[in-house]
Every structure is written in C-alpha cells, then in structure tokens.
Amino acid sequence: MIALAKAAAMAVAMAGQQAGLPDSAAEALGCLALNVYHEARSEGAIGRRAVAHVTLNRMRDPRFPDDVCGVVTQSAGGSCQFSWWCDGRSDAPRNMQAFELSARAAARVMAGQIADPTDGALYFLPKRMGRPGWTRDLRQTAVIGEHRFFE
C-alpha cells in the first residue's frame, strides 16, 4: 500500500467520485494517480491517460501483478518497473495542481471512460532514450508527447 498525504488523498477521492468509481477503488486509484503523476505530470492530457492505460494494461496481462499497486511497485531483475518508486526520493506529490490532473486522468481511465491511445502498450520510455536493446522484439504502438509506447 502506498500512503498518501491528506491533500493527495482528498484529490484522489474527489477524482474517483467524479468518475463514478466506488470508494473501494481508492487505494488502486491512489497508486495509479501517483504513477501518472511521476511518469507523466509534464505531459498533456493524452500523455497522462496513456501512462494510466499502460499501468492497467499490465495489470490485465498475466506477466505482471494483477492489481494496480502491485504493478506500480513491482521490481524485476533488481530494478523497479517504474523508476520513481525506488529512486530513494519522497513519492509525495509536490505540485498539487499536477497531481489533481493526474488523479482525474487516472480515475477516468480506471472507470473505462477513455479509450486506450497506446493500442494496448505494456511499456513506455522517453523519446530521448532512443530505442534500447530491450525494445528490439517489441512493436512500437504509439508516440505520445515525449514517450514511445510498446507492446
């Protein structure tokens, strides 16, 4: 479980309520919102939604954990799947406006209100990284904002 400060928890609750999610989805939504915030807070709406979809696509794939928080906090081969989770820095959002946008995007994606712009991607990386060897056998599905998406 990822603990959220009061302001962040309130933003998640409001976003979930606006998207029509049940209160029982709050923990998963909090994990998803943090992942969107840390991975795509500087992106536009479609970029934030794309990262949310990748997280949920992983949750539905048998190669990954079957819950949102498990996907977000997963480590493999000695490193975290999402670098912000194990970078040693605080995970608390410092920009509440960006976090609120991330929570809204996460909630709408979780509620099934937004189509997947990544075409089922399970991975993404910044465009500035080029095309690392681990992506060789993957199909690039989209380029959105500053990220490339792969399945």
C-alpha positions in Angstrom: 0.0 0.0 0.0 1.2 3.5 -0.8 0.2 6.1 1.8 -1.0 9.5 0.6 -0.9 12.7 2.5 -4.3 14.3 3.3 -4.4 16.7 0.3 -3.4 14.0 -2.1 -5.9 11.5 -0.7 -8.6 14.2 -1.0 -7.7 14.8 -4.6 -7.9 11.0 -5.3 -11.3 10.7 -3.5 -12.7 13.6 -5.5 -11.4 12.3 -8.8 -12.8 8.9 -8.1 -16.2 10.3 -7.1 -16.4 12.5 -10.2 -15.6 9.4 -12.4 -18.2 7.3 -10.6 -15.7 4.9 -9.0 -16.7 3.1 -5.8 -14.9 4.1 -2.6 -13.4 0.6 -2.6 -11.2 1.7 -5.6 -9.5 4.4 -3.6 -6.2 2.5 -2.9 -5.8 1.4 -6.5 -6.7 4.8 -7.8 -4.1 6.4 -5.4 -1.4 4.1 -6.8 -2.4 4.8 -10.4 -2.6 8.6 -9.8 0.9 8.6 -8.3 2.3 6.6 -11.2 0.7 9.0 -13.7 2.0 12.0 -11.7 5.6 10.8 -11.5 5.8 9.4 -15.0 3.8 12.0 -17.0 3.0 15.1 -15.0 4.7 17.3 -17.6 2.6 15.7 -20.4 -0.7 16.8 -21.8 -3.9 15.1 -21.0 -3.4 12.3 -23.6 0.1 11.6 -22.2 -1.2 11.2 -18.7 -4.0 9.0 -19.9 -1.6 6.9 -21.9 0.6 6.2 -18.9 -2.6 5.2 -16.9 -3.5 2.8 -19.7 -0.1 1.1 -19.7 -0.4 0.6 -16.0 -3.8 -1.0 -16.3 -2.8 -3.0 -19.4 0.0 -4.5 -17.3 -2.5 -5.4 -14.6 -4.5 -7.4 -17.1 -1.5 -9.2 -18.5 -0.5 -12.4 -16.8 3.2 -11.5 -16.8 2.5 -8.7 -14.3 0.8 -8.4 -10.9 -3.0 -8.5 -11.1 -3.6 -5.3 -9.0 -2.7 -1.7 -9.7 -0.5 -1.2 -6.7 1.4 -4.4 -7.4 2.1 -3.2 -11.0 3.3 0.2 -9.8 5.6 -1.2 -7.1 6.8 -4.3 -9.0 10.6 -4.9 -9.2 12.2 -7.3 -11.6 15.9 -8.1 -12.1 16.9 -5.9 -9.2 15.2 -2.8 -10.5 11.8 -1.2 -10.3 9.5 -1.2 -13.3 8.7 2.5 -12.6 11.9 4.3 -11.6 10.2 6.8 -9.3 9.2 4.0 -6.9 12.8 3.1 -6.0 14.8 6.2 -6.6 15.2 7.0 -2.9 13.3 10.2 -3.1 10.0 11.1 -1.5 7.0 9.9 -3.5 4.7 12.6 -2.1 3.4 15.0 -4.9 4.9 18.4 -4.6 2.8 20.0 -7.3 -0.8 19.5 -6.2 -2.3 21.0 -9.4 -0.3 18.4 -11.5 -1.3 15.7 -9.0 -5.0 16.6 -9.3 -4.8 16.4 -13.1 -3.1 13.1 -12.8 -5.7 11.8 -10.4 -8.5 12.9 -12.7 -6.9 11.2 -15.7 -6.3 8.0 -13.7 -9.9 8.0 -12.5 -11.4 8.4 -15.9 -9.2 5.7 -17.4 -9.9 3.4 -14.5 -13.6 4.0 -14.9 -13.4 3.0 -18.6 -14.3 6.5 -19.8 -11.2 7.0 -22.0 -10.1 4.8 -24.9 -6.5 3.5 -24.9 -4.4 5.7 -27.1 -1.5 3.3 -26.8 -3.1 0.4 -28.6 -2.5 -2.0 -25.7 1.0 -1.0 -24.8 2.7 -2.6 -21.8 5.9 -0.5 -21.8 6.9 3.1 -22.4 10.1 5.2 -22.3 11.1 8.7 -23.0 11.8 9.5 -26.7 15.2 11.0 -25.7 16.4 7.4 -24.8 16.3 6.3 -28.4 15.4 2.6 -28.8 17.2 0.5 -26.2 18.0 -3.2 -27.0 15.3 -4.5 -24.7 12.7 -3.0 -27.1 14.1 -4.8 -30.1 11.4 -7.6 -30.1 8.6 -5.2 -29.1 6.2 -3.4 -31.5 6.0 0.3 -31.1 2.4 1.2 -30.8 2.4 4.9 -30.4 4.4 8.1 -29.8 2.6 10.4 -27.5 4.1 13.6 -26.1 7.6 12.8 -25.0 7.1 9.0 -24.7 7.2 6.0 -27.0 4.9 3.1 -26.3 5.5 -0.6 -27.0 3.7 -4.0 -26.7 
